Amino acid sequence: MLLLLKRIERELERGLQPLLGEFGLTVEQWQIMAALRTEPGQPMSVLAQSAVLPAASLTRHVDKLVERGLVLRRVHPSDKRRVLTALSPVGGTVADRLAETQRELEGLLSKYFQMEIQELSSSATLR
């Protein structure tokens, strides 16, 4: 099942690549934007988990998104040691467009891989 999930992930990334290229984004930057689209105002520690990225590389990716005006970074109002991140209005528009394309791809891939998933499930229950 793990290999199938990796194949699905690779196909999603491949399908998103033209749009990512149009916006000059990496897959990792999209993961950050998608996580912030789902839950705005995340502290960096939570964002690393939400975006499924190592904390060590998160800051570098967020810095690039901030420089491009796609993500906003603010000091937490009650805890000056924490930094909150959210999509900017432009970042929200870009994220909405990417999310729409991702949903379409997920629908296509779901149909494509459904047979393989059923076959895997069937073979697992036969053992």
C-alpha positions as CSV (number, residue, x, y, z in Angstrom):
1,M,0.0,0.0,0.0
2,L,2.9,2.4,0.8
3,L,4.2,2.1,-2.8
4,L,0.7,2.9,-4.1
5,L,0.5,6.0,-1.9
6,K,3.9,7.1,-3.1
7,R,2.8,6.7,-6.7
8,I,-0.4,8.7,-6.1
9,E,1.7,11.4,-4.4
10,R,4.1,11.5,-7.4
11,E,1.2,11.7,-9.9
12,L,-0.3,14.6,-7.9
13,E,3.0,16.4,-7.9
14,R,3.4,15.8,-11.6
15,G,-0.1,17.1,-12.3
16,L,0.4,20.2,-10.3
17,Q,3.9,21.0,-11.7
18,P,2.7,23.2,-14.6
19,L,0.7,25.4,-12.3
20,L,3.4,25.4,-9.7
21,G,5.8,26.5,-12.4
22,E,3.4,29.2,-13.5
23,F,3.5,30.6,-10.0
24,G,7.2,29.9,-9.4
25,L,6.5,27.6,-6.5
26,T,8.1,24.4,-5.3
27,V,6.1,21.4,-4.0
28,E,7.3,22.2,-0.5
29,Q,6.1,25.7,-0.8
30,W,2.7,24.5,-2.0
31,Q,2.5,22.1,1.0
32,I,3.0,25.2,3.3
33,M,0.4,27.2,1.4
34,A,-2.1,24.3,1.5
35,A,-1.6,23.9,5.2
36,L,-2.1,27.6,5.8
37,R,-5.2,27.6,3.5
38,T,-6.7,24.9,5.7
39,E,-5.7,26.5,9.0
40,P,-4.5,30.1,8.9
41,G,-2.4,31.6,11.8
42,Q,-0.3,28.5,12.5
43,P,2.8,28.9,14.6
44,M,5.9,27.7,12.8
45,S,6.2,24.5,15.0
46,V,2.7,23.4,14.1
47,L,3.1,24.5,10.4
48,A,6.0,22.1,10.0
49,Q,3.8,19.2,11.1
50,S,0.8,20.4,9.0
51,A,2.9,20.8,5.9
52,V,4.7,17.5,6.5
53,L,8.1,19.3,6.2
54,P,11.2,19.1,8.4
55,A,11.3,22.2,10.7
56,A,14.9,22.8,9.6
57,S,13.8,23.6,6.0
58,L,10.5,25.2,6.9
59,T,11.9,28.7,7.7
60,R,13.8,28.9,4.4
61,H,10.6,28.0,2.4
62,V,8.5,30.4,4.5
63,D,11.1,33.2,4.0
64,K,10.8,32.8,0.2
65,L,7.0,32.9,0.4
66,V,7.1,36.0,2.6
67,E,9.5,37.7,0.2
68,R,7.1,37.0,-2.7
69,G,4.2,38.4,-0.7
70,L,2.3,35.1,-0.6
71,V,2.6,34.5,3.2
72,L,2.5,36.9,6.1
73,R,4.5,36.3,9.3
74,R,3.6,38.1,12.6
75,V,4.7,37.9,16.2
76,H,2.1,36.2,18.4
77,P,0.2,38.9,20.3
78,S,0.5,37.3,23.7
79,D,3.8,35.3,23.3
80,K,6.5,37.4,21.6
81,R,8.7,34.3,21.2
82,R,6.2,32.7,18.8
83,V,5.6,33.6,15.2
84,L,2.3,33.1,13.4
85,T,2.0,32.5,9.7
86,A,-1.0,33.0,7.3
87,L,-1.6,33.4,3.6
88,S,-1.7,37.0,2.3
89,P,-4.7,37.9,0.1
90,V,-2.6,37.2,-3.0
91,G,-1.4,34.0,-1.5
92,G,-5.0,33.0,-0.7
93,T,-5.9,33.5,-4.4
94,V,-2.9,31.4,-5.5
95,A,-3.7,28.7,-3.0
96,D,-7.4,28.6,-4.0
97,R,-6.4,28.1,-7.7
98,L,-3.9,25.3,-6.8
99,A,-6.4,23.6,-4.4
100,E,-9.0,23.6,-7.2
101,T,-6.5,21.9,-9.6
102,Q,-5.4,19.5,-6.8
103,R,-9.1,18.5,-6.2
104,E,-9.6,17.8,-9.9
105,L,-6.4,15.7,-10.0
106,E,-7.4,13.8,-6.9
107,G,-10.7,13.0,-8.6
108,L,-9.0,11.7,-11.7
109,L,-6.4,9.8,-9.7
110,S,-9.0,8.3,-7.4
111,K,-10.8,6.7,-10.4
112,Y,-7.5,5.6,-11.9
113,F,-6.1,4.0,-8.8
114,Q,-9.4,2.7,-7.4
115,M,-9.0,-0.6,-9.2
116,E,-5.4,-1.1,-7.8
117,I,-6.6,-0.2,-4.3
118,Q,-9.4,-2.7,-4.5
119,E,-7.0,-5.4,-5.8
120,L,-4.6,-4.6,-2.8
121,S,-7.5,-4.8,-0.4
122,S,-8.7,-8.1,-1.9
123,S,-5.3,-9.7,-1.8
124,A,-4.8,-8.5,1.8
125,T,-8.0,-10.1,3.0
126,L,-7.2,-13.4,1.2
127,R,-4.0,-13.9,3.2
